[in-house]
């Protein structure tokens, strides 16, 4: 059990306090939940593509162990492949969104969130952005 996972919660039963361990869930489990809950998203196919690239690197890691350092091997790999900074950042944003949902909206049968708090995922500095092109000069 990782430090900070054991949480004491008082359930709705009066005079009963239950020691509940927050179950450990892998990033792959969280990603599946994200995909199933976001079928309405127009960019879901893009998110799925990013998640497929991430799975070999962080799919088996529990969501409470994911942070910028855990994502560094994936970032290095994508840079070696020649991926644009914006593309890498999109993958990081998808990871961050999943962790935010796990810490705020996704709850188990005991009313506990999947994750106690989401880490801050630092995006890469993108200095090679294209300049905006006006649709009209008027």
N, C-alpha and C positions, 0 to 999 in steps of 0.2 A: 504494500500500500504506500502510495506517495504521500509525503507530508501535505497536510491541508485538505486531504480528500475526506477525512472522517468528519462528519458534520452532525451535530446534535440538533434534532428538530422536534418540536412538539406538534404532533398531528392533531387533527380535529377531535380525536377522542379525548374527553375530559379526564384530567388526572393521569394521563399516560404520556410519558416521554419515551420516544423511541430513538435508539442509536441507529442511525442509518449510514451506511457507507455509500458514498457517491460511486455508482458503477463506473468503471473505466470503459470508455468507448474509443474506438480507433477513428482516425480521420476518415478512413474509408466508409465506416458506418455513418458518420456525419455527412459525408459527401452524398451518399445514397439518399439520405433523408432530404438534403437540400434539393437534389434533382427531382425527387418525387413531389416535393411541395412547390416546386417552381415550374411546373409544366406550362404555365401560362406565359412565362417570360419569353419575349421574342429573341433574346440573345442566349437562350439556354444551350443551343448547340455549340456556341462559342465557349461557354462555361464548361461544358462537358469535355470539349477538346483540351482545355487547360487542365482540367482535373485528371484526364487520362495521362497527361505528361507528368503530373505531380505524384500520382499513385506509387510508382516504383521508389520514390524518395521518402514520402511521408505517409503513405496509405496504412502501414501497419503501426505507426506511432500513435499513442493515445493522445487525444485532443488536449489534455492538460500538459503535455510535453512539447507542444508546438510553439515555437517562437521564431524570431528572425534568424537566430543562429542555427536552428534545426532546418531552416529553409535554404541556408547558404549553399549546401552541395547542389541543390536544384538550380539555384541562381547561377552558380559557376558553370554548371553543365549547359544551361541555356545560353550563357554568354559565349561559351566555346562553340556552340552550334551556330552562332551568329544572329541570334534572336535580338530584335530591337528592344530597347529599354522599356518602351511603352507596352510591348507584348509581355515582357516579364512582369511588369507592374500589374497588368491585367490579371495574371495568375495569382499574384500576391493579394490583390483586392478580393478575388474569389475566396481565397483561404481566409482572409480577414473577415469577410461577410459570414462565412460558415461559423467561425469562432464566435462572432458577435451573436448570431442566432442561438448557438449552443449555450451562451452565457445569459441570454435575456429571455428567449421565447420558448425554447424546447425544454419541457419539464417531464419528469418521470411520474410514476404512480404515487410517489410520496410528496409531490409538489416541489421537488428539487430540480434546479436547472442542470443541464448536462455538464456544464462547466461553471466553476465558481466565478471566474472573471476572465475576460478575453485579453490576451496580451496585445500590445501595440505592435503591429507589423510595419516596419519602416520600408517605405517605397524607395526605389532607386532614383537618383537625381537624373532627370532627362534633359540634357542640354542640346540634343539633336532634333528637337521637335520641328516639324514643318511649320513655316509661317502660315497664318490663316490667309485664305484666298477669298476675297470678297465675292459674293454672288452677284453683286451689282455695285457699280461705281457711283450710284446716285445717292 
